[in-house]
Amino acid sequence: MTLNLSFVRSHFPALQDDFIFMDNAGGSQVLESVIDRTGEFFRHHYVQLGASYEVSARAGVLLEETIAELATFIHARNPKEIVVGPSTSMLLRILSICISRQWRPGDEVIVTNSDHEANVSCWTDLEQKGIVIKTWKINPETLRFEMNDLRNLLTDRTRLVAMVHISNILGTINPIKEVAAMVHQAGALLCIDGVAAAPHRLIDVQESDVDFYVFSTYKVFGPHMALLYGKYDLLLEMDGINHYFFTKEDVPYKFQPGHINFELTYSLGAIPSYFTRLHDHHFPDDTSNDFRNKYRRSYDLIAGHEEQLANQLIRYLETKSAIRIIGERSGSREVRVPTISFVHDQLKSSEIVTRVDPYRIGIRYGDFYAKKIIRDLGLEEQDGVVRVSLVHYNTQEEVVKLIEVLEDIL
């Protein structure tokens, strides 16, 4: 079974324009159904929640149903484990403020040098409260995390480990289930940034046993928002940041001051629905109501297609002696996603990207807020990396076009 690209691309209005989108790790294109649901809420349900009149009550039910669908999508046990917010950075900042109230000076947090700053700065800022910050660094030769290095950092004062599921620079898939087991054995919690993972792999917070997991929906074909998952017992015991009259039991509202964006939250229901439609189109004989299985089969199709795209581009880059791929040199779905970064011996990354721009292909250069790994790999003087970030709606023909342009430039 191969992915039907015509069917896929028909769901994204922007793909009908004469432009090739390959900056998807910065933000994917939006599903037409997301646009439709946003408009539907504005037209028919745009009131404040909590009132007794019919329109308000109906709007509340629709949002509850949407959150329940999102909980199923990531395999949360309870819809109350889903906190909706404007961005991953904001949700992680709120989490760090709330959970750190339970900690004491001398308690420890472990961050990495491979993460986007969203899952770093919110923790390192706690140093001013006496929290000790340690850094788990990737092996500079393999560009992978070594579990022994983490083991050596963990102590009985470790309260939390914060790390990335998939690097937005390297594209490497990290073994978060294995990390969770080690962290929990040490009596600590695990907070995962899944922003670069969610477009490519089905999230299963129960199977991985993470304590907190956050990702941005605008990188999973939806609006500019984000979701934070937290185990209910952990969310319950925290004080929130909402008004004084909200109690610990007010989960998740106590983490959502000013409430959620109603229309965009409602539009999020289009994301799991899209993966269901993707399944039903490719597997019409499967008429079950097992939505998790449908999501899984859809993501399997996506991973297979994206593996082809990654191998196609990596094979080309490997033919250029002046190019160094920053990350795995295989497009295998087992080790990476098609977020591919590279540098050139003579040309700065900014030079390459600006020369690609006139061809109406969107790629990007820089550090992508993962500044520490760019610094530690000595890539600052090259203006960071060139990053080509593909998703399942990209085609082999588009990759060929990029290769032709790079061949002219290089």
Sequence and secondary structure as in RCSB ss.txt:
>XXXX:A:sequence
MTLNLSFVRSHFPALQDDFIFMDNAGGSQVLESVIDRTGEFFRHHYVQLGASYEVSARAGVLLEETIAELATFIH
ARNPKEIVVGPSTSMLLRILSICISRQWRPGDEVIVTNSDHEANVSCWTDLEQKGIVIKTWKINPETLRFEMNDL
RNLLTDRTRLVAMVHISNILGTINPIKEVAAMVHQAGALLCIDGVAAAPHRLIDVQESDVDFYVFSTYKVFGPHM
ALLYGKYDLLLEMDGINHYFFTKEDVPYKFQPGHINFELTYSLGAIPSYFTRLHDHHFPDDTSNDFRNKYRRSYD
LIAGHEEQLANQLIRYLETKSAIRIIGERSGSREVRVPTISFVHDQLKSSEIVTRVDPYRIGIRYGDFYAKKIIR
DLGLEEQDGVVRVSLVHYNTQEEVVKLIEVLEDIL
>XXXX:A:secstr
    HHHHHTT GGGGSS EE BTTT     HHHHHHHHHHHHH  S TT SSHHHHHHHHHHHHHHHHHHHHHT
 S GGGEEEES HHHHHHHHHHHHHTT  TT EEEEESSS GGGTHHHHGGGGGT EEEEE   TTT S  HHHH
HHH  TTEEEEEEESB TTT BB  HHHHHHHHHHTT EEEEE TTTTTTS   HHHHT SEEEEEGGGTTS S 
EEEEE HHHHHHS  SS TT  TT TTGGG TT   HHHHHHTTHHHHHHHHHHHHH TT     HHHHHHHHHH
HHHHHHHHHHHHHHHHHHT TTEEESS S   TTTB SEEEEEESSS HHHHHHHHGGGTEE EEE TT HHHHH
HTT GGGTSEEEEE  TT  HHHHHHHHHHHHHH 
